[in-house]
């Protein structure tokens, strides 16, 4: 069967990411200027998705302090997965009966942001078709396809649908939101969706394609000879070949070149930021996002959606040491996350947009409460996530913290795979509504949302 243009672009990885290649060949300095958007300031808003690939263990990220015995009874010292109570960073959750909880000891920056009411914790969120109890689950009630599978659950978190057979599985809820916000976005110089982490389902809309800036935003260093080569390349790409796929790819590359031109023009001279970012992959990505936000007026951007990511969270063994990053060694993934998110928040304060930019975490799934024999944890389901920004009603938990009991009321089986009590649909709908999406469009983007009592979780 002849592949469609959309299918080809999605699976080839060509969709606008060609800019990363071309930007290494040319210094893209456009003379075009862009009028400042009238809505910048009071009207500008952005979402920043931080995806934690591999399935982050929320059970060791947010731990009950007052009810520590329930945690240590399963993750005790003999299991090699226990974090001592004395090491936890205490935070209070009024919505949970004012209980004390503890953040992982590597997250002091996020503890301070939580205490300053800039950070919220969303409890036990995951993919769901409809609200589900343990009894209903064991009786075979509808549940998402391929639970506990990395690729399938990544797709479902990023697309907002629970089956690959649904038509919307070919696009993501970030991209579809950009589609429906287009009336607010008629004059921006870049696509609304920008990724610093390659193509992902989250960034693809029905019509929206993401833009991936080049790694260095520089190249072709010696005009005017390089300009001749550059213009020749554009002419070659613009030639119609009367062949659907080559023409489609050429048009995407031409668009990517134009977007790179626009971004480089806006970044010349580079914006100055006093905020110091950590020298990590996530820190570098969020610094790039902050710089793009800094030139939003030059680019006439009113709404933006960013996608960044971290790897390394698939911790089947030796989790206390190996829940770290391949880039920097063992034991520092949550440290990297805490430092990078805090630096990014500080940058939004410096730029005067802390109430207009909201960052949030997603991941494949949570991990089993019961440890594996090698001191790790296995693939599970519901987990905890962070939402950060001045627009967030921070300093509290949202949703229901699970009962930490194997084969208990929240366990899908007997190993602590928490059945989510909050759906990805509700989580995402709350965020995109804050971004400006009309309530009537929410069920179009999230087809399962009508199965839940409220599309708004109240954390914004």
N, C-alpha and C positions, 0 to 999 in steps of 0.2 A: 504494500500500500504506500502510495506517495505521501511523504510526511508533509504536514502543514507548516506554514511559515512560523506559527507560534510554537509548535512542538519542536521544530528545529532549533529555534533561538533558545528555548528553555533548556534543552538538553545539550546543546553544543557549548553553552557558556559564553556565547558571543554577545549577549544582549548588553550593549553599551560598555562591557568590560574591555573592549578593544582600546578604550582610552588609556588604560594602564600601559598597554604596549606602545601606543603612539606617543604618549607623553614622554617616553624615554628617548624619543628621537628629535623632539622639537621644543624649543622654548616658546610656549604658546602665550603671546602677549597681544591681546586684541585691543584695538583703539576704540571699540564701541564702549559707550558708557550706559549705565542703566539708572533710570530714575528711581529714587528711593520709594519704597512702597508706603502708601499713606497709612497702612495699618501697622507698620513696624512700630514696636513699642507696646502700646496697649493692645494691638491686635495680633502681633506675631505669636505663634505657638509652635512648639516642636516636641516630638516624641523621640526618645532614644532607646532602642531595644538592645539589651545586652544579653546575648544568648550564650548559655553555659553548656557547651557540647559535651555529651557523655553521660549526663544525668547526675546533677549535683545532689549530694547527700544532705538534705535539709535537716535530718535528725541530728546531725552534728554541727549544724549552723545555728539553729535556734533550739535551745534546750531548756526544759523546765527547771527553774532554780528552787522554788518552794516545794515542788513535787519531784525533786531530783531522784528520790528512791525508785520511782517508776522507770526512770531512764537507766540508772545504774544496775537495776535488777536484771536487765537484758544486755546492756552494753558495759557490764562490769569489767574490772581490770583484767580478769582472766581472759576476756574476749579480745583484748588488744585493740579495742575500739572506743574505750571510755575516755572522756575528757573530765578531769577532776573538777568537782564543784568549785573549788577555790580558784581555778583558772578562768572561770566564766566571767563575762563582762555583763553585770546585772542591768536589766531594763524592766520597767513596770508596764503591764498591759491592763488598762482600766476595763477594756471590753471583756477580759477574761477573769473578772472578779478581782481586779487589782493584784493578780498574782505576779510574782517576780519570775522572769525568765532570764536566760543568759545567752549572749551571743558568743560565738566561737572566739577564743582568746586572740586570734589574729585580726580581729576586726574593730580595733578601738576607734577608728575614724567613723565608722558607721554607728557605733554606740553613741558618740557625741552628737551625730546628726539626728539620731532617734531621740535623744534626750532634749535636743533643741527643736523637736517637732517638725523636722524636715524630712524624716524617713518613716515610712510605715511598713509593717510586715503583713503580708497576705498569707493566711494559714491554709494549708492542705488544699491547694488548688491543683487541678489536673483536667485531663480530657474527659468529658462526659457527654453522653447522648441526652440524658435526663437525670434528675436527682435519683440517687441510688443508695439503698441501705445494704448492709451485709447480707441480710436474709434475701432481698431481691436479687442481689448478685449471685448468691449460691443457687437460686432457683432459675437462673438463666435469663434475667431481665436484660434488655438491650444495653450494650456497652460498646465502647469504641473498638474498631478493628485492631487486631495485632497489638494488644497491650504488651508492654515490656519489650517491644522491639525498637531499637534505636531509630532506624530510618523512618519507620511508620509514625512513631510518636513525635519525632522532630517535625515531620510533615504536618501532623495534626495540630501541634502547638502553633505552627507558623501559618497554617491555612485557615484554622478555625472550623474545620470539618472533620468528621470522625470516620470517614471511609474514603479510600482512594477511588471508589466507583462514583462518587459524587462529582458533578461537573466543576464545582468550585475548588476541587483539589488541585486544579491546574494553576491556581492563583493563590496569593497570600492575603491575609487580612490587612497587612500594611499597604500592599499595592491596591487592593480594592477600596480601601479608605481614600487613598490618593485619587482614584478614579472619581469617587463621589464628591470629593472636595474641590474638584476642578473649577466650579464656578467662583471659588475664592482665589483662584490661582490661574489667572489668564495671562499674566505678563511676566512671570518669573523667568529668569535666564537659565535655570536648571530644572530637571525633573524634581518633583516633590520628594521622591524617595532616593536616598543616597546610601550606598553600602561601602564600608571600608573592609569588608570581609568576604568578598566574592559574591557570586550569585546565590540566592537562597529562595525557597518558596515564599517566605514572608514578603519579599520586595516586589514580587510580580503581581500586577493587576490585570484586569481584563484588557485595558489599553495602556496602562502605565508600565514603563520599563525603568529599571533603576539605573542610576549613574554611579560608576565606580571611578573615583579620581585616581590618577596615576600615583605611584609610590613617591615619586620625587617632584612631579609637576614641572619637569624641566627636560631639555634635550635640544637637538638641532641647534647647536650653540653659536654658529658663525654665519649670520646673515651677511650679505644678501644671497649668497649662493644657496644656503639652506632653504630660503624662502622659495626659490625657483623649484627645488625638489619637492617642497611641501605643496606648492600650488599644483604641480604636475600630478602628485598623488591624488589630490582632491578631484582633479579633472578625470583621472582614470576611474576613480570610484563612482563618479557621477554618470558615467556612460551606461546607458540602458542596454542590457543584454537579452531582453525579452525572455529571461529565465527567472522564475519566481524566487527561488531560494538565493541565487547569487545577488540579484537586485535587492532583495530584502536585507541580506547581510551588509551589502555596500551602503545601503541607506542608514543602517544602524551605526556603521563606522563613521559615516559623515556626520551624523548627529552627535556621536561621542566626541569627535574632533571639535565641533562647535561648542559643546558644553565645556570641554577642557579649555578652549579659548576664553570663554566667558569667565570661568572660575579663575584662571590664571591672571586675567586682567583685574579681577576684583581683589586678588591676593597680592597685587603689585601696587604699592609696597606691602610687605607682609604685615598683618596686624600684630600689634605688640601685646603680649600677655605676661603679666607679672606672676601669675599662678605657675607653680612648678609641678609638672607631671612626672610620675614615676617612669623610669626607662624600661618599660615592659611593653609587650605587644598590645595589651589592652590600653595601657597608658598612652601609647603612640596613636592608637585609633581614636581615643577620646580627645586627644589634643587636636587631631585633624578635624574632628567634628566641631570642637570649640572654635577653631579658626574659621571654618565655613560659616558658623553662626555669627561670628564677629563681622563678616562682610555681607550679612543678609540684606542690608539696605542697598548696597551696590548691585546686588543680584535681584533686587525687587521681590524677595521671598516673603510670603505671608504665612505659609504653613510648610513644615518640613518634617520628614520621618527618616530617621537614621537607623542603620543596622550595623552593630559591631558584635564581636564574639570572642570567646575564650575556649580553648580546648583542654582536655586532660581530666575530665570529671568522671570517667568510667573506672571507678576505684574498686575493683573486685578483690584485691589483696593489699595488705600493708597500707591501709588508708591513712593512718595518722601521719605516715611519712610520705606516701606516694600521692596524697591528694594535693599534688603540686603540679608545676608546669614543666613540660619538656624543655621550654626555653631557659628556665632558671634553676632547675633542679627540684628536689623534693620539698614537700611540706609548706608551700607558700601560695597555693591557688587562692585561698580566701583572703590572704594578706594582699595579694595583687588586686583582687576585686575591691576590697575595702579602700585601698590607697587610690586606685584609679577613679572609682566613683566619687570619692571625697574631693579629689583634685578637680574633676569635671564640675562638680557642684560649685566649688570655689570659683572656677572660671566663669560660671554663669552669674554668680554674684558680681564678679568683677565687670562683666559685660552688661550688667543691669537687666538680665533676663531670667533671674532665678525663679520668678513666678510664672514664666512663660515657657519653660523647658522642663519636661518631666522625663526622667530616665527610669527604667524598670528592667527586671531580670526575667528571663524565661529559661527553661531547660527541657531536656528530653522527658524526664520523669524524676521522681524521687528514688530513694534506694531503700532496701529492706531494713527494718529496725533490727532484726536479728542478724548478727554478723555472720560472715562466711568463715570457714575454718582458717583462712589465711589472714584474718584480721581486716577484712574488707566488708563490702556489702554488695548485694545483688540488685538487679533491675526491679523497680517497684512502680509506684503510681503517683499518688498525691505528694506534694512537697510545699515548702514555704518559699516565698519570693519577696523581693524588696521593691518599693516604689519610692522615688526620691525627687524632691524639688519643693519650692515654696508654694506651689499650687496643691501640694499633697497635705491632707489632714494627718500629719505625722504624729509620732509619739504614741502610737497605739497599734493593736492587732486588729485585723479584719478577717471575717470568717471564723470558723471553729477550729481550735487546736485539737488534734486527734487524741483519743484515749490511748496512751502508750501501753497497750496490752496485747500480747500475741493471742490471736484468735478472739480478740475483743470486738466491740461493736463497730470499730472502724477498719478492721483488718479483712482484706479480701480472702485471706487464707489463714495460715498459721505462722507466717514469718514477718509480719508487720509491713504488709503492702497496703498503705492507707488508701481506702476508697475516698476520693476527693469529695469534700462537702461544698466546694466552690468550683465552678466550671471555668475553663479557659475563656469561653464565650463571655461570661459575666466580667471577668478580669479585663479582657480586651475591649468590650463594649464600654466599660467605664472610662477607659483611656481615650478611645476615639471620640466619645461624646464630648469629653473635655476639649479635645482638639478642635471640635467644631462640627462634627458629623451630626446631621439632623436625626432625631430619634426615629423617624419613620424609615430611615435607611438601615438601621441596625439589624433588623431581621433579614434584610437582603444580603448583608455581609456575613452574618452568623445565623445560618438556617436553624440551628438547634436552640436559639436563645428563647424562643417562645415556650419552651418546655420548662423554663425556670421562672420563679416567682418575680424576680426583679432583674432587669438588665444593668442596674447601677448598684455597685457595692458600697458607695458612699465614701470612698477614700480620697476623692478629689473635691 
